[in-house]
Amino acid sequence: MVILVHPTGNANVRHAAQALNEVGLLSEFWTSLYWRRERALQYMLPGSVRQLFDRRAFPQVPRELVRCHPWLEIGRLLASQMGLSKIVRHETGLLSVDAIYRSLDRRVAKRLHRSSDVFAVHAYEDGALETFRVAKNLGIRTIYELPIGYWRSYRDLMLEEAELQPEWANTLHGNTDSVRKRHRKDEELALADRILVPSEFVRRTLTNAGDLDAAIRVVPYGAPPTSEKTTKTPRKPNQKLRVIFVGSLGQRKGISYLLRAVEMLGSRIELTLIGKRVGDCRALDAACRKHRWIPSLPHSEVLRQIQRHDVMVFPSLFEGFGLVLLEAMSRGVPVIATPNGAAPDILKDGEDGFIVPIRNAEAIAERLQTLCLDPERLAAMSEAAIRTAARHSWARYGERLVAAVRQTLLESVPFPSHIFAALSA
């Protein structure tokens, strides 16, 4: 049996928990905040707080398998809403994200001492160290998921980008991790028996981690289901090309290169930006005033907004996967993306989207111009995008994840007969 650990939860964690539970391998799911939507308290909370808590509902996991320790995370969410930046400050704040991760990690580590039926623990970057240390001593297999690229690769690229685009340097967050935190990341990797990554790009970044004992397996994330309503009305030649970007508005996402490409095409493009601004940047402030900008939306509304557009541009410089790629394709919206994420793993360049080099506004503008002038090609790419998304379903992700977990377990000690049957199914 497997313990799955993630302090905050997201789409891929939910589907991982569901997949493991469906085949009888999930022993427990540990998280910080587990929100039960049917609670009467839900209707007494302000809408903004209720929306925050709704993201911590895990209907895919039976209630009896969930273990949660919510108070630090509730404090962090409320402090963030109230603007109490000091106590949620990166790494050092009493209610920082790092504090939440470390707290849950320590609790799971203690739990392992009381277990005789747990054969593996599946944890994520920054929240695995104490758990993995105990697991190794107890002979429990350690599965480590790295959802974004290795930190040294990220640091080098972001330092280079800050020199190339100094006016955007304040939006390049993530290079402020302490030496201690980076050492924790490296020790987590060293303690892993298997490392799961969502894309070949992430696998390649791990070449900067030195020699690792663990086998690395690519398990791509999934797409939401498509439907007949996804079919889009063909765009008329005289209409503006409706372009959308979804993600944090910072230079890690390559946002300046998108803005420059849109400027090249002028009035032929209508741009929508969905995401929170990162850092202090005058150029970004000006872009948010000039174009249609939506700071935040519920996920279901994000999908509806995407479907109202013709193409998504996702020019990220450094990405683990980029769930919005498949989300857009599931809505019939082809994407223009870079190779520094999952795009090469899921796209066929020129058929259901385009892959362009990082830092290349000209290439983005050229692909947008192509779609602007050729509505028939845009319609064909839209249909191809839907077919691609259907092949990369969350069910397919679950199958791949379960296969990786089973393989890891079968490499370990002998199991009781009923557990072996579940692994061999």
Secondary structure, DSSP 8 states (H G I E B T S, - for coil): -EEEE-SS--HHHHHHHHHHHHTT-EEEEEES----TT-GGGGGS-HHHHHHHHTT--TTS-GGGEEE--HHHHHHHHHHHTT-GGGG-TTTSTT-HHHHHHHHHHHHHHHHTT-SS--EEEEETTS-HHHHHHHHHHT-EEEEE--S--HHHHHHHHHHHHHH-GGGGGG-TTTT--HHHHHHHHHHHHH-SEEEESSHHHHHHGGGG---SSEEEE----B----GGG------TTS-EEEEEES-BSGGGTHHHHHHHHHHHGGGEEEEEES-B-S--HHHHHHHHHSEEE----HHHHHHHHHTSSEEEE--SS-S--HHHHHHHHTT--EEE-SSSSHHHH--BTTTEEE--TT-HHHHHHHHHHHHH-HHHHHHHHHHHHHHHHHTBHHHHHHHHHHHHHHHHHTSS---HHHHHHHH-
